[in-house]
Amino acid sequence: MRHTPTGFWPLQVGGWLAFAGAMSLGRVGEFPGPVIAVVEWPFAALGFIATLLLHHAFVRLRLGTESSVRMLSIIAAASWVGGMLWTAAFHTYLHNVAVPFIGVVSPGITIPFRRGPVLDNTVYNTLTLLAWSTLYVGLTYRDALFDQRARVLRAMAEARDAQLQMLAYQLNPHFLFNTLNSLRAMIDEDRNRARLMVTELARFLRYALVERPLHLARLSEEVEAVRGYLAIESIRFEDRLDMQMEVQPEAAECLVPAFLLNPLVENALKHGVPAAGGGPLRVRIDARVREAGVLSLVVENSGTLVTGSEGVGLTNVRARLEHLFADHHTFTIEQHGEQVRVCVEIPARSAEGQVHDAGVAALQQPASEHSADAAAVRGR
């Protein structure tokens, strides 16, 4: 314990006011009102001062860092010393200040106090301070548990961010390598088209390597990045690529994992085959918000699903979805007629933090719960 426990002052002031009130009510009918006011409230005030001295001593001794046995010994000894000081101070006040004052102000009031030993009633006062010290230590350990939990949550959040950053960096050389391979093949075939591809590549890499957010991005930004990527690939495919894209306006404003669509589209181009009858390779992108408050992203390509064909891109997508959304997402790859369909479903949350369905409000940032809890603990 290196600081005042959280909530100490409200409990300190309120507790001693309640103590003074209870002591006063206990004397009603036994002592006259003026006697109660002059005796019981100063008695509580001296106890208040005694506990402030204990608080100062406990902070200086760093009570929370002691072993249990030593801590109990310190609490017992401090409460006994504090009880004696409290008793002696009240004895001095009572017989040298309160009794003469009452005799002068109200001569007709009989003083029901006799002069006894200076440390008379020390045991009672010591038990009161011992109870106060026990509550004080409880508050201290509560703070320690909150701080420890906050440190654990911050460490978990930092580890998660580090993992996501590693996965994001893994994509950069992966896509750059594949795109450069396409460019290399194009140079030998058509230099003019190769120059056009370099221009489109520069635009694409600006987003992929510089402008792309680390974790989440608007779907509209991801769509623009995909258009840049497809501009490069369309040069290579010429008329052998039939690309269709349908993005619902409501879906375009939703947040998705950054660089989510590119691995899905690249996988469709890499493993897709031309349609039957010599037609072009067909790729379709569909994004919409369903009534259940779920953002559905579908990427389809003509071809046949090959089991175990997942590469770096799809594996990376699975890992990032797991880190960002935990159990609140689905990621499926299946054969759908003559098409291979990849479907991603995540909570539909807009960039302004609005959830598109009240039923999924709890899912608007599921993997960030630990960070939020840590922040709440820090904000106590």
Secondary structure, 3 states (H helix, E strand, C coil): CCCCCCCHHHHHHHHHHHHHHHHHHHHECCECHHHHHHHHHHHHHHHHHHHHHHHHHHHHHCHHHCCHHHHHHHHHHHHHHHHHHHHHHHHHHHHHHHHHHHHHHCCCCCCCCCCCCCCCCHHHHHHHHHHHHHHHHHHHHHHHHHHHHHHHHHHHHHHHHHHHHHHHHHHHHHHHHHHHHHHHHHHHHCHHHHHHHHHHHHHHHHHHHHHCCCCEEEHHHHHHHHHHHHHHHHHHHHHHEEEEEEECHHHHCEEEECCCHHHHHHHHHHHCCCCCCCCCEEEEEEEEECCCCEEEEEEEEECCCCCCCCCHHHHHHHHHHHHHHCCCCEEEEEEECCEEEEEEEEECEECCCCECCHHHHHHCCHHHHHHHHHHHHHCC
